[in-house]
């Protein structure tokens, strides 16, 4: 999939309609907008639509469902999944998730990239950090992972909370991150609302930092309840009710529903609280402004968690950003509409 841009040079986004693209099947030709001398403008961005049925799980996908690999970092072990050959691409999951959310993406992009999907500390199979896992600290962990695997430069794609970690890393290490993809994350509110958020965060941040040692003490007791919580939340229709908030038109990959419940209950209490505290973090907003890389902001038209307006607002703050919106899609495009989502990623990462 490719979409022509008004010029080969990356320019800031301005007001306007942006680009539109529609995909109705795998074999359909993809119409692209005519080239012009204007910069990519604010508005609808790139619009994607797909009605394809999901392909049967490949052998690679079935292999990836198994136990992840582990690398030792300064804080301890970090779990991850990897597939493919080519330039390195790091994938970061969102809140209450893990590398399992990227299984379809790992298989789909393995022909073009060496893809690494991480379990951030406190999620999936990675233990929590011993100190507060702020967005900046999580970004440092991702950088340590890249160093451990010898990745001098890499592309990075973060979903939701993982997008905050990705943009923080891109802003802090511009020489390491080649291209940046931010999935289902934007900027909420205006300058005044963000000021209120920042003011309200001060006591919250202090409480979390002072209370973190106590959280370390009660964490083992919370673990005792995990099997019971998992069993309870897997009883229908609870999984469907939980997913309805995030998914626009139902989950096509039904086997992912139970995986999502497992990830939700495996999430460490400390990681959960720190992820929630990242909402409205002024450092994340500053990172949006500072990140110099070519950036793709992509999300679902029907996303109730992070609506398109939030992505458009984020694009206005960034230096080199383009927008893409997927129709009939909520907050998790890599699972809801994988064909359209992966086509957009290839268009941006491979074709530029």
One Martini backbone bead per residue (centre of mass of N, CA, C, O) as a GRO file, in nm:
protein
  352
    1UNK     BB    1   0.096   0.035   0.023
    2UNK     BB    2   0.034   0.365  -0.110
    3UNK     BB    3   0.097   0.722  -0.047
    4UNK     BB    4   0.095   1.015  -0.163
    5UNK     BB    5   0.280   1.306  -0.125
    6UNK     BB    6   0.312   1.635  -0.184
    7UNK     BB    7   0.613   1.560  -0.095
    8UNK     BB    8   0.924   1.431  -0.023
    9UNK     BB    9   0.918   1.632   0.193
   10UNK     BB   10   0.897   1.678   0.518
   11UNK     BB   11   0.612   1.833   0.669
   12UNK     BB   12   0.412   2.011   0.831
   13UNK     BB   13   0.106   2.033   0.958
   14UNK     BB   14  -0.201   2.154   0.826
   15UNK     BB   15  -0.477   2.281   0.736
   16UNK     BB   16  -0.726   2.026   0.643
   17UNK     BB   17  -0.778   1.698   0.486
   18UNK     BB   18  -0.559   1.544   0.362
   19UNK     BB   19  -0.589   1.194   0.336
   20UNK     BB   20  -0.738   0.935   0.123
   21UNK     BB   21  -0.819   0.581   0.179
   22UNK     BB   22  -0.938   0.275   0.018
   23UNK     BB   23  -1.011  -0.065   0.134
   24UNK     BB   24  -1.189  -0.368   0.015
   25UNK     BB   25  -0.934  -0.551  -0.061
   26UNK     BB   26  -0.653  -0.718  -0.137
   27UNK     BB   27  -0.694  -0.669  -0.472
   28UNK     BB   28  -0.735  -0.385  -0.457
   29UNK     BB   29  -0.699  -0.093  -0.566
   30UNK     BB   30  -0.512   0.197  -0.464
   31UNK     BB   31  -0.605   0.501  -0.414
   32UNK     BB   32  -0.443   0.810  -0.485
   33UNK     BB   33  -0.355   1.111  -0.443
   34UNK     BB   34  -0.278   1.389  -0.578
   35UNK     BB   35  -0.027   1.576  -0.638
   36UNK     BB   36   0.117   1.852  -0.455
   37UNK     BB   37   0.244   2.160  -0.310
   38UNK     BB   38   0.126   2.078  -0.051
   39UNK     BB   39   0.087   2.014   0.256
   40UNK     BB   40   0.001   1.827   0.505
   41UNK     BB   41  -0.317   1.841   0.640
   42UNK     BB   42  -0.559   1.904   0.845
   43UNK     BB   43  -0.796   1.628   0.937
   44UNK     BB   44  -0.863   1.312   0.821
   45UNK     BB   45  -0.654   1.189   0.667
   46UNK     BB   46  -0.601   0.858   0.655
   47UNK     BB   47  -0.836   0.633   0.504
   48UNK     BB   48  -0.953   0.313   0.610
   49UNK     BB   49  -1.081   0.007   0.449
   50UNK     BB   50  -1.219  -0.322   0.548
   51UNK     BB   51  -1.364  -0.670   0.443
   52UNK     BB   52  -1.188  -0.884   0.519
   53UNK     BB   53  -1.098  -1.195   0.593
   54UNK     BB   54  -0.931  -1.379   0.798
   55UNK     BB   55  -0.668  -1.556   0.809
   56UNK     BB   56  -0.521  -1.825   0.872
   57UNK     BB   57  -0.313  -1.939   1.082
   58UNK     BB   58   0.006  -1.958   1.086
   59UNK     BB   59   0.283  -2.118   1.172
   60UNK     BB   60   0.417  -1.870   1.297
   61UNK     BB   61   0.183  -1.789   1.481
   62UNK     BB   62   0.177  -2.051   1.648
   63UNK     BB   63   0.467  -2.016   1.756
   64UNK     BB   64   0.425  -1.729   1.898
   65UNK     BB   65   0.225  -1.826   2.126
   66UNK     BB   66   0.435  -1.912   2.282
   67UNK     BB   67   0.702  -1.880   2.448
   68UNK     BB   68   0.905  -1.642   2.526
   69UNK     BB   69   1.168  -1.457   2.532
   70UNK     BB   70   1.481  -1.372   2.716
   71UNK     BB   71   1.627  -1.078   2.867
   72UNK     BB   72   1.892  -0.933   3.037
   73UNK     BB   73   1.877  -0.665   3.253
   74UNK     BB   74   1.935  -0.442   3.502
   75UNK     BB   75   1.647  -0.526   3.649
   76UNK     BB   76   1.606  -0.785   3.458
   77UNK     BB   77   1.376  -0.954   3.302
   78UNK     BB   78   1.275  -0.968   2.944
   79UNK     BB   79   1.008  -1.015   2.745
   80UNK     BB   80   0.987  -1.162   2.404
   81UNK     BB   81   0.913  -1.132   2.054
   82UNK     BB   82   1.027  -1.287   1.738
   83UNK     BB   83   1.052  -1.194   1.378
   84UNK     BB   84   1.233  -1.220   1.105
   85UNK     BB   85   1.382  -1.006   0.841
   86UNK     BB   86   1.568  -0.709   0.889
   87UNK     BB   87   1.479  -0.434   0.992
   88UNK     BB   88   1.421  -0.298   1.291
   89UNK     BB   89   1.115  -0.360   1.494
   90UNK     BB   90   0.941  -0.207   1.758
   91UNK     BB   91   0.691  -0.328   1.992
   92UNK     BB   92   0.432  -0.161   2.189
   93UNK     BB   93   0.216  -0.196   2.424
   94UNK     BB   94  -0.048  -0.156   2.627
   95UNK     BB   95  -0.271  -0.156   2.848
   96UNK     BB   96  -0.329  -0.471   2.961
   97UNK     BB   97  -0.088  -0.604   2.800
   98UNK     BB   98   0.110  -0.755   2.527
   99UNK     BB   99   0.278  -0.925   2.282
  100UNK     BB  100   0.013  -1.075   2.188
  101UNK     BB  101  -0.112  -0.827   2.032
  102UNK     BB  102   0.131  -0.882   1.794
  103UNK     BB  103   0.110  -1.153   1.639
  104UNK     BB  104   0.000  -1.067   1.360
  105UNK     BB  105   0.226  -0.861   1.303
  106UNK     BB  106   0.466  -1.045   1.312
  107UNK     BB  107   0.372  -1.218   1.070
  108UNK     BB  108   0.315  -0.987   0.855
  109UNK     BB  109   0.627  -0.838   0.889
  110UNK     BB  110   0.856  -1.066   0.854
  111UNK     BB  111   0.941  -0.999   0.547
  112UNK     BB  112   1.057  -0.687   0.627
  113UNK     BB  113   1.128  -0.762   0.936
  114UNK     BB  114   1.270  -0.738   1.252
  115UNK     BB  115   1.052  -0.833   1.503
  116UNK     BB  116   0.976  -0.672   1.824
  117UNK     BB  117   0.789  -0.789   2.109
  118UNK     BB  118   0.713  -0.651   2.413
  119UNK     BB  119   0.727  -0.690   2.768
  120UNK     BB  120   0.667  -0.481   2.978
  121UNK     BB  121   0.715  -0.395   3.281
  122UNK     BB  122   0.435  -0.563   3.437
  123UNK     BB  123   0.388  -0.735   3.172
  124UNK     BB  124   0.307  -1.031   3.120
  125UNK     BB  125   0.639  -1.189   3.150
  126UNK     BB  126   0.724  -0.923   3.304
  127UNK     BB  127   0.857  -0.791   3.556
  128UNK     BB  128   0.863  -0.552   3.766
  129UNK     BB  129   0.983  -0.278   3.876
  130UNK     BB  130   1.146  -0.163   4.167
  131UNK     BB  131   1.063   0.103   4.043
  132UNK     BB  132   0.910   0.347   3.909
  133UNK     BB  133   0.720   0.314   3.596
  134UNK     BB  134   0.775   0.532   3.405
  135UNK     BB  135   0.793   0.641   3.095
  136UNK     BB  136   1.098   0.696   3.103
  137UNK     BB  137   1.174   0.416   3.222
  138UNK     BB  138   1.056   0.246   2.994
  139UNK     BB  139   1.233   0.371   2.773
  140UNK     BB  140   1.498   0.272   2.895
  141UNK     BB  141   1.434  -0.029   2.863
  142UNK     BB  142   1.418  -0.029   2.554
  143UNK     BB  143   1.709   0.066   2.512
  144UNK     BB  144   1.840  -0.175   2.653
  145UNK     BB  145   1.732  -0.382   2.459
  146UNK     BB  146   1.873  -0.273   2.207
  147UNK     BB  147   2.158  -0.304   2.319
  148UNK     BB  148   2.149  -0.613   2.379
  149UNK     BB  149   2.079  -0.666   2.050
  150UNK     BB  150   2.234  -0.453   1.863
  151UNK     BB  151   2.051  -0.183   1.810
  152UNK     BB  152   2.130   0.108   1.672
  153UNK     BB  153   1.873   0.112   1.486
  154UNK     BB  154   1.510   0.196   1.475
  155UNK     BB  155   1.189   0.113   1.472
  156UNK     BB  156   0.871   0.238   1.621
  157UNK     BB  157   0.570   0.091   1.790
  158UNK     BB  158   0.298   0.235   1.971
  159UNK     BB  159   0.031   0.138   2.191
  160UNK     BB  160  -0.086   0.376   2.351
  161UNK     BB  161   0.100   0.355   2.611
  162UNK     BB  162   0.331   0.268   2.417
  163UNK     BB  163   0.332   0.545   2.269
  164UNK     BB  164   0.450   0.707   2.502
  165UNK     BB  165   0.715   0.550   2.512
  166UNK     BB  166   0.801   0.594   2.216
  167UNK     BB  167   0.808   0.909   2.213
  168UNK     BB  168   1.009   0.937   2.444
  169UNK     BB  169   1.241   0.790   2.300
  170UNK     BB  170   1.251   0.962   2.039
  171UNK     BB  171   1.320   1.230   2.190
  172UNK     BB  172   1.579   1.122   2.353
  173UNK     BB  173   1.667   0.926   2.076
  174UNK     BB  174   1.706   1.037   1.764
  175UNK     BB  175   1.959   0.852   1.665
  176UNK     BB  176   1.791   0.567   1.698
  177UNK     BB  177   1.525   0.668   1.569
  178UNK     BB  178   1.384   0.658   1.259
  179UNK     BB  179   1.079   0.563   1.300
  180UNK     BB  180   0.734   0.660   1.393
  181UNK     BB  181   0.466   0.487   1.565
  182UNK     BB  182   0.127   0.588   1.659
  183UNK     BB  183  -0.118   0.398   1.831
  184UNK     BB  184  -0.388   0.512   1.978
  185UNK     BB  185  -0.261   0.819   2.020
  186UNK     BB  186  -0.291   1.139   2.186
  187UNK     BB  187  -0.429   1.463   2.245
  188UNK     BB  188  -0.584   1.589   2.533
  189UNK     BB  189  -0.691   1.879   2.506
  190UNK     BB  190  -0.598   2.180   2.606
  191UNK     BB  191  -0.387   2.389   2.757
  192UNK     BB  192  -0.560   2.423   3.013
  193UNK     BB  193  -0.616   2.121   3.069
  194UNK     BB  194  -0.315   2.044   3.092
  195UNK     BB  195  -0.259   2.223   3.336
  196UNK     BB  196  -0.450   2.077   3.526
  197UNK     BB  197  -0.320   1.803   3.506
  198UNK     BB  198  -0.037   1.888   3.608
  199UNK     BB  199  -0.135   1.990   3.886
  200UNK     BB  200  -0.276   1.717   3.977
  201UNK     BB  201  -0.011   1.533   3.959
  202UNK     BB  202   0.174   1.604   4.191
  203UNK     BB  203   0.042   1.435   4.426
  204UNK     BB  204   0.039   1.168   4.271
  205UNK     BB  205   0.342   1.132   4.229
  206UNK     BB  206   0.419   1.143   4.527
  207UNK     BB  207   0.248   0.901   4.621
  208UNK     BB  208   0.378   0.685   4.438
  209UNK     BB  209   0.670   0.717   4.536
  210UNK     BB  210   0.617   0.674   4.846
  211UNK     BB  211   0.429   0.400   4.796
  212UNK     BB  212   0.599   0.183   4.645
  213UNK     BB  213   0.710   0.003   4.876
  214UNK     BB  214   0.422  -0.095   4.956
  215UNK     BB  215   0.357  -0.227   4.687
  216UNK     BB  216   0.583  -0.439   4.710
  217UNK     BB  217   0.453  -0.584   4.958
  218UNK     BB  218   0.154  -0.650   4.824
  219UNK     BB  219   0.201  -0.798   4.554
  220UNK     BB  220   0.201  -1.103   4.644
  221UNK     BB  221  -0.102  -1.097   4.736
  222UNK     BB  222  -0.223  -1.029   4.463
  223UNK     BB  223  -0.127  -1.291   4.319
  224UNK     BB  224  -0.324  -1.491   4.465
  225UNK     BB  225  -0.586  -1.374   4.292
  226UNK     BB  226  -0.543  -1.428   3.988
  227UNK     BB  227  -0.687  -1.701   3.924
  228UNK     BB  228  -0.969  -1.600   4.012
  229UNK     BB  229  -0.992  -1.358   3.821
  230UNK     BB  230  -0.961  -1.514   3.558
  231UNK     BB  231  -1.200  -1.707   3.591
  232UNK     BB  232  -1.419  -1.490   3.618
  233UNK     BB  233  -1.356  -1.318   3.345
  234UNK     BB  234  -1.415  -1.586   3.154
  235UNK     BB  235  -1.712  -1.548   3.199
  236UNK     BB  236  -1.982  -1.535   3.039
  237UNK     BB  237  -1.997  -1.197   2.919
  238UNK     BB  238  -1.736  -1.049   3.025
  239UNK     BB  239  -1.536  -1.036   2.786
  240UNK     BB  240  -1.733  -0.885   2.594
  241UNK     BB  241  -1.777  -0.637   2.779
  242UNK     BB  242  -1.484  -0.544   2.789
  243UNK     BB  243  -1.431  -0.526   2.474
  244UNK     BB  244  -1.652  -0.313   2.390
  245UNK     BB  245  -1.480  -0.058   2.466
  246UNK     BB  246  -1.248  -0.125   2.233
  247UNK     BB  247  -1.442  -0.253   2.025
  248UNK     BB  248  -1.635  -0.193   1.748
  249UNK     BB  249  -1.712  -0.499   1.571
  250UNK     BB  250  -1.576  -0.705   1.700
  251UNK     BB  251  -1.395  -1.008   1.727
  252UNK     BB  252  -1.237  -1.202   1.494
  253UNK     BB  253  -1.020  -1.308   1.699
  254UNK     BB  254  -1.134  -1.507   1.939
  255UNK     BB  255  -0.868  -1.612   2.081
  256UNK     BB  256  -0.791  -1.316   2.193
  257UNK     BB  257  -0.985  -1.278   2.431
  258UNK     BB  258  -0.847  -1.458   2.647
  259UNK     BB  259  -0.570  -1.326   2.626
  260UNK     BB  260  -0.669  -1.052   2.735
  261UNK     BB  261  -0.749  -1.150   3.016
  262UNK     BB  262  -0.474  -1.252   3.102
  263UNK     BB  263  -0.329  -0.978   3.074
  264UNK     BB  264  -0.502  -0.824   3.276
  265UNK     BB  265  -0.433  -1.014   3.532
  266UNK     BB  266  -0.108  -0.996   3.498
  267UNK     BB  267  -0.102  -0.720   3.576
  268UNK     BB  268   0.067  -0.513   3.759
  269UNK     BB  269  -0.015  -0.294   3.996
  270UNK     BB  270   0.217  -0.093   3.953
  271UNK     BB  271   0.190  -0.069   3.645
  272UNK     BB  272  -0.100   0.027   3.644
  273UNK     BB  273  -0.064   0.293   3.803
  274UNK     BB  274   0.155   0.418   3.615
  275UNK     BB  275  -0.015   0.416   3.358
  276UNK     BB  276  -0.243   0.596   3.465
  277UNK     BB  277  -0.044   0.838   3.536
  278UNK     BB  278   0.026   0.908   3.226
  279UNK     BB  279  -0.216   1.067   3.209
  280UNK     BB  280  -0.127   1.389   3.130
  281UNK     BB  281   0.169   1.393   3.083
  282UNK     BB  282   0.383   1.650   3.011
  283UNK     BB  283   0.622   1.479   2.895
  284UNK     BB  284   0.462   1.363   2.658
  285UNK     BB  285   0.392   1.627   2.521
  286UNK     BB  286   0.688   1.714   2.482
  287UNK     BB  287   0.760   1.472   2.301
  288UNK     BB  288   0.582   1.542   2.065
  289UNK     BB  289   0.738   1.809   2.004
  290UNK     BB  290   1.043   1.679   1.986
  291UNK     BB  291   1.004   1.471   1.781
  292UNK     BB  292   1.181   1.436   1.458
  293UNK     BB  293   1.045   1.213   1.327
  294UNK     BB  294   0.890   1.034   1.121
  295UNK     BB  295   0.523   1.017   1.156
  296UNK     BB  296   0.265   0.784   1.252
  297UNK     BB  297  -0.082   0.840   1.297
  298UNK     BB  298  -0.294   0.573   1.420
  299UNK     BB  299  -0.654   0.491   1.390
  300UNK     BB  300  -0.984   0.469   1.487
  301UNK     BB  301  -1.288   0.594   1.414
  302UNK     BB  302  -1.429   0.421   1.676
  303UNK     BB  303  -1.265   0.541   1.907
  304UNK     BB  304  -1.331   0.583   2.259
  305UNK     BB  305  -1.051   0.640   2.393
  306UNK     BB  306  -0.903   0.761   2.106
  307UNK     BB  307  -0.994   0.987   1.920
  308UNK     BB  308  -0.925   1.149   1.629
  309UNK     BB  309  -0.885   1.433   1.759
  310UNK     BB  310  -0.630   1.352   1.922
  311UNK     BB  311  -0.449   1.293   1.676
  312UNK     BB  312  -0.468   1.570   1.544
  313UNK     BB  313  -0.348   1.725   1.782
  314UNK     BB  314  -0.076   1.580   1.779
  315UNK     BB  315   0.008   1.655   1.487
  316UNK     BB  316   0.035   1.966   1.550
  317UNK     BB  317   0.301   1.919   1.744
  318UNK     BB  318   0.456   1.797   1.512
  319UNK     BB  319   0.702   1.790   1.264
  320UNK     BB  320   0.651   1.478   1.126
  321UNK     BB  321   0.324   1.418   1.021
  322UNK     BB  322   0.083   1.154   0.979
  323UNK     BB  323  -0.242   1.031   0.891
  324UNK     BB  324  -0.454   0.745   1.009
  325UNK     BB  325  -0.776   0.591   0.933
  326UNK     BB  326  -0.989   0.327   1.045
  327UNK     BB  327  -1.249   0.162   0.958
  328UNK     BB  328  -1.421  -0.025   1.166
  329UNK     BB  329  -1.260   0.094   1.433
  330UNK     BB  330  -1.098   0.106   1.728
  331UNK     BB  331  -0.832   0.061   1.966
  332UNK     BB  332  -0.736  -0.229   1.798
  333UNK     BB  333  -0.620  -0.258   1.485
  334UNK     BB  334  -0.431  -0.523   1.484
  335UNK     BB  335  -0.711  -0.695   1.538
  336UNK     BB  336  -0.958  -0.572   1.385
  337UNK     BB  337  -0.768  -0.444   1.115
  338UNK     BB  338  -0.496  -0.582   0.990
  339UNK     BB  339  -0.478  -0.520   0.688
  340UNK     BB  340  -0.494  -0.210   0.699
  341UNK     BB  341  -0.275  -0.164   0.909
  342UNK     BB  342  -0.033  -0.305   0.760
  343UNK     BB  343  -0.047  -0.133   0.506
  344UNK     BB  344   0.023   0.134   0.648
  345UNK     BB  345   0.296   0.050   0.760
  346UNK     BB  346   0.433  -0.015   0.492
  347UNK     BB  347   0.398   0.259   0.359
  348UNK     BB  348   0.576   0.404   0.576
  349UNK     BB  349   0.834   0.210   0.631
  350UNK     BB  350   0.905   0.122   0.329
  351UNK     BB  351   0.810   0.365   0.125
  352UNK     BB  352   0.769   0.662   0.280
   0.00000   0.00000   0.00000
